[in-house]
Amino acid sequence: APVTTTEAPVTTTEAPVTTTEAPVTTTGGSSACEEADRRCLESYPGSYCMRYKLPSVCWGSNELCTCDAGSTTTHPVTGGICYEEDLRCASLKEGSYCKYWSDPSMCWGTEELCSCE
């Protein structure tokens, strides 16, 4: 039997492109912390400002850092309270540090004990 093919007309409708830009809102603290993290990262790969430590230091390099607006400079710290143990913990698992405030003190993300005394 003969085969008959009928092609339907192709109709394309393009939707109008509408772009809405959300307002950018940043707080001084957030952008200052991003800046502190960036400065830490410049001095040590994978670093960030550990704001929960007193004083706040960059992970891996133990340089002082701050999220205070207007002051994002870093300074080297010689022998911070947990510098050696943080480095040892980081050698066991990337990003790890000594959770010296826990009982018992352990390297974050591991079962390894650590001590910052």
N, C-alpha and C positions, 0 to 999 in steps of 0.2 A: 504494500500500500504506500502511496506517496506520502511523504512527511511534509507538513506545512508548518512553518515557523513564523509567528507574528511577534514582532518586537514592540514592547510597550514604550511609549515616549518617556524619556528620562526627565524628571523635573527636580531641580535642586533649589532649595530655599535656604538662603544664608541668613542666620540670625544676626541681628545687629550686635556689635561688640560694645559693651558698656563696662567701663572700668571705674570702680569706686576706690578711692584711696583712703584707707583708714588713717585717722590722725595719729601721729607718733607722739607718745607720751613717755617720757623717761623721768625717773626720779634721780636726784643727784646721787643717791646711794648706789643705785643699780649701775649707772654708767661709770661711777668711780670704781666700783668693784670689777667691772669689765676691764677697765684700764689697769687695775692692779693685777688681775689675772693675766692680761696681755704682757705686762712687764715681767711677771714671774716666768711666763712661757718663753720669753726671749732669753732668759738666763739659764733655763733648764727644760729640756724637752718634756712635755706632758705636765708641766707644773701649773699650779694655780695658787691663789692666796688662801691659806688656811685661816679664815677669819675666826674660827671657833677656838683657836689657840691664843694664849696670852703670853707674850705678844704675838700678833698675827705674823706669820712667816710664810714664805713661798715653799711649797712642797718640793723636796729634793735638794734645794739649794740653801734652805733656811735663811734666805734674805728676808729682812723685815719688809712687810707690805701693809698697806692700809686701804680701807674703802672710804676714808674720809674725803669728801669732795675738796679738791684743791691740793691734796697731798697724796701723790701716788708714786713717790720715789721709793726705791728699794735700797737697802744697805746690807752688806754682808754681816752675818752674825757668826761669831766664832764660838763653836761649841754650845749651841742652843740646848735646852733641857733634854731634848730627845733626838738630837741630830743623828748620832750614830745608830741608834735603834731604828729610827725612821728609815735610814738608808738600808739597814739590814733587812727590815720588813719588806721594803720595796724590791730588794734583790730576790726575795722569795715569791712575791706576787706583785705585778705591776700596779702602781697606785696605792700600795699598802703603806701603813704607818703604824706606829705603836700607840694603841689605845691605852695610855698609861692611867687613865681615870677609871678604867674597868677593873673589876676584881674577879678573877686575876687579870693582869694586864696582858693583852694579846695583840699580835699583828692583825690589822684589819683584813678580813676575808680569808684568814687562815686559822689553824689551831695552834700556831706557834706562840709560845710565851715570850714576853719581852719585858724589859725593865728600864726605866729612865732615871734611876737613882744614881 
